[in-house]
Amino acid sequence: NKKQRHAMAQEALEKVALGFVHQRKPSQLSGGQRQRVAIARALVNEPRVLLLDEPLGALDLKLREQMQLELKKLQQSLGITFIFVTHDQGEALSMSDRVAVFNNGRIEQVDSPRDL
């Protein structure tokens, strides 16, 4: 019902520290807030795995670094697997527990950032 959906949406927004934006329109949100709303929308379904395909690509450097920290904290607090797709080597190494290196669409190596 509508009340349950609203409660679930509010809970998801609170998980990404945006409980206060539920009445705002997308045009009233910053780039980082829009990213977090997109993640909150995915979290409503309570996934065991969340695919993030270049989620920080459109953000400026300062916001990208802030969102890297926030995503890592969120992943740890939720205890779910994030598959984080990026072409940025530094981002991959700083964000990941395990990294898969692809070459021409094939996995070349899977290891910890330290062992890569």
N, C-alpha and C positions, 0 to 999 in steps of 0.2 A: 504494500500500500504506500501511499504518498508520504506518510509520516515516517515509515521505516526507511524509505529511500533517502529522505532528507537527513535522518539521523546517521545513516551510513555515509552519506556524502560529507557531513560535518565531521564525523570521526576521521575519515580519510584526510580531510583538509588539516585537521589538528595534528595528524601524524607527520605532515610535512610543514608544520609550524605556520599554517595559513588559515586557521580557524576564523580569523577576522575578515576574510575576503569573500565569504559565500554570497553576498548580495551584489558584488561588483561585476561589471561587464569585462570581458577580456581586454578591451581597449584601455581599461583603467588600470591594468596590471603591468608591472615591469617584466622584462624578459625572464628574469630569474623566477618571478612569481608564476609566470605562465608555464615554465618548465615544471615547477613543483605541482601546479594544478594538474598538468598532464600525468604526472606520476601518481597523484592522489586518485585520479580517475581510474587508473589501472589497479590501484590497491583495493578499490571497492570490491573487486572480485576475489580478494584474498588468494592471490596466486602463490604457488610454491616457487615459481621461477618468474623473473621479470626481465624481459628483453628491452634493453635501452640501446637504440640504434643511433649513434652520433648525437646523444642528447645535449651536448654542450657546444656543438659546432657553430651555432649562430650567436654565441655569447661573446662579449668582450673579455679580454684576458683576466681582469680583476674578478668579474662575475663568474667566469669559468673556474678559477681557482677556488672561490668561495663555494660554488656548487659541487666541486669535487669533494670537498670536506663534508658538505651536507649529505651528499649521496652515500658516502662511506659510512657516516654515522647512522643514516637511515637504514642502510642494509644491515648493519650490525644490530641495531635495535629491533628490527623486524625479524631477523634470523631467516631471511629467505635468500635464495640465490639470485644474484643479478648477473645477467650476461650483458657485458658492456662492450658495444662495438665502437671502435674508434680507429682512425688512421694516425692518430697522434701518439708516437712512441712514448713520450714522457707521461702523457695521460694514462696510457695503458699500464706503464710500470708503477706509477704512483697509486692507481686506483685498485689494482688487482691483487688477488691472492695467487691466482694462476693466470698465465697468459698463453694464448694460442697464436702462433705466428703463421700467417698465411702467405703463400707465394703462388700466384696464378690460380687462385681458388682452391688450393690444396694446403692442408695443414702440414707445416714443415717441422714445428716443434711446439710442445706444450710443457711449460715448466713454471716455477715460481719466478717472479721478477728478478730476484737475486741470482738465480741459477742461469737465467738467460744472459 
